[in-house]
Structures are given as C-alpha cells and as structure tokens.
C-alpha cells in the first residue's frame, strides 16, 4: 500500500531558514523534500521574496540558494488572484494573506512557517483546511507518522 506524500507549503521564512542553516529543523524539512519523501510547495511570491531577501542580506550565498532550489523539486503554484487574497485578508493580516491564499489554492496538508503569530487563529484554521506549524513542529508530526518498526 502506497502512502500519499504530504504536500507542505513553505513560506519565505521557512525556505530561507532551510537554506542558510546547515542543521536546523527547516533544513531537515528541505531534505525531506529533496528526498521526495514529502512534496514541497511554494508560490511565485515566496520565490521572489526569498531571492530578494537572500540577494540583499546574504549575497554570498545567492548562487548556492538558487542551485539548492533547482534540486528541491519544488512544486511552484501561481500566486493567488486578487480576489483570493482579499478573501484571505478577511481572516489574517493583509501581509500574510497572499501566503494563506496560495496554500489554500494549492490544497496542501501543512503550511510551514516561522511566522505563526497571525496564522494560529480560529478564523484562519477555518479558512484553510491545513495545519500551520513551525519547521520543528512539522518534523515532530512527521516522526509520529513513521512506522514504529523502522
């Protein structure tokens, strides 16, 4: 019996943390995606923000960042429409609405972010049928899913 791989949406904070850290939880999430154990999903906005932030704050790793992105096998979803962002902005801070809308549009199982403050409210949970977690919380959930006899 084949188990369906989890679809995991990464926001910019989790993506960058995974790239710049060599051993943190966000890097481990990226490794799971690179090994095709989970499906990593990002929006075009996440890629644009990530590229801009790395180029501005860590320009020496920009080439490595772009190379890593090529190897991750990311599923890239189009940015949500203005209407979808407006709908999301009814339940979350307007700066986070494009991420919430993109994750919902992509039909993911998890949204992984370091910025959980605005994402952990009852209206947001009702809006998106996915769990919002930090990279460490996601890894704990993933480990609980593993068979005990491994």
C-alpha positions in Angstrom: 0.0 0.0 0.0 1.5 3.3 -1.1 1.1 6.2 1.4 0.3 9.6 -0.2 3.1 12.1 0.4 2.2 15.1 2.4 2.0 18.4 0.5 3.9 21.0 2.5 3.7 24.7 1.7 6.8 26.7 2.7 6.6 30.4 3.3 9.6 32.6 2.8 10.8 32.4 6.4 11.0 28.6 6.4 12.5 28.4 2.9 15.3 30.9 3.8 15.9 29.3 7.2 16.3 25.9 5.5 18.8 27.3 3.0 21.0 29.2 5.4 21.0 26.7 8.3 23.1 23.5 7.9 21.4 21.6 10.7 18.2 23.3 11.8 14.6 22.0 11.5 13.9 24.0 8.4 16.9 22.4 6.7 15.6 18.9 7.6 12.2 19.8 6.0 14.1 20.7 2.8 16.0 17.4 3.0 12.7 15.5 3.2 11.5 17.4 0.1 14.8 16.8 -1.8 14.5 13.1 -1.0 10.9 13.2 -2.3 9.5 11.9 1.0 7.2 15.0 1.1 6.1 17.4 -1.7 7.4 20.9 -1.1 5.1 23.6 -2.5 5.8 27.4 -2.8 4.2 30.2 -4.6 6.0 32.5 -7.0 5.8 35.2 -4.4 7.8 33.0 -2.0 10.5 32.5 -4.6 10.6 36.2 -5.4 10.8 37.3 -1.8 13.4 34.6 -1.0 15.6 35.7 -3.9 15.3 39.4 -2.9 16.0 38.7 0.8 19.0 36.5 0.1 20.4 39.0 -2.5 20.0 41.8 0.0 21.1 40.2 3.3 23.3 37.3 2.2 24.5 37.9 -1.3 27.4 35.5 -1.0 25.0 32.5 -0.8 22.7 33.6 -3.6 24.3 31.2 -6.1 24.0 28.3 -3.6 20.5 29.3 -2.8 19.4 29.1 -6.5 21.2 25.8 -7.0 19.5 24.3 -4.0 16.1 25.4 -5.3 16.8 23.6 -8.5 17.4 20.3 -6.6 14.5 20.5 -4.3 11.9 19.6 -6.9 9.6 22.4 -5.6 6.0 22.5 -6.8 5.6 26.1 -7.8 2.0 27.4 -7.7 0.9 30.6 -9.3 0.2 33.5 -6.9 -3.4 33.7 -5.9 -5.8 36.1 -7.6 -6.5 39.5 -6.0 -10.0 38.1 -5.1 -8.5 35.1 -3.3 -6.1 37.4 -1.4 -9.0 39.7 -0.4 -10.8 36.7 0.9 -7.8 35.6 3.0 -7.3 39.1 4.3 -10.7 38.9 6.0 -9.2 36.3 8.4 -5.5 37.3 8.6 -3.2 40.3 8.4 -3.1 41.6 4.9 0.7 41.0 4.6 0.1 37.3 5.3 -3.0 37.0 3.1 -1.1 36.0 -0.1 0.6 33.1 1.6 -2.6 31.9 3.2 -4.5 32.1 -0.1 -1.7 30.4 -2.0 -1.5 27.5 0.5 -5.3 27.1 0.3 -5.3 27.2 -3.5 -2.5 24.6 -3.6 -4.5 22.1 -1.5 -1.7 21.5 0.9 -1.7 19.4 4.1 0.7 21.8 6.0 1.8 25.3 5.9 5.3 25.6 7.4 6.4 29.0 8.7 8.4 30.6 11.4 5.8 33.4 11.5 2.9 31.6 13.2 1.6 34.5 15.2 -1.1 35.6 12.6 -1.7 32.1 11.3 -2.9 30.4 14.6 -6.4 31.9 15.0 -9.7 30.2 14.7 -10.7 32.1 11.6 -7.5 31.1 9.8 -8.0 27.5 10.8 -11.5 27.6 9.4 -10.3 29.3 6.2 -7.6 26.8 5.3 -8.1 23.0 5.8 -4.4 22.6 6.7 -2.3 22.7 9.8 0.1 25.7 10.3 3.4 24.7 12.0 6.9 25.7 12.6 9.6 23.5 11.0 10.2 21.8 14.3 6.6 21.1 14.9 6.2 19.7 11.4 9.2 17.3 12.0 7.6 16.1 15.2 4.3 15.4 13.3 6.2 13.7 10.5 8.1 11.4 13.0 4.8 10.4 14.7 3.6 9.2 11.3 6.6 6.9 10.8 6.0 3.1 11.5 7.4 2.0 14.8 9.4 -0.9 13.3 11.8 1.2 11.2 
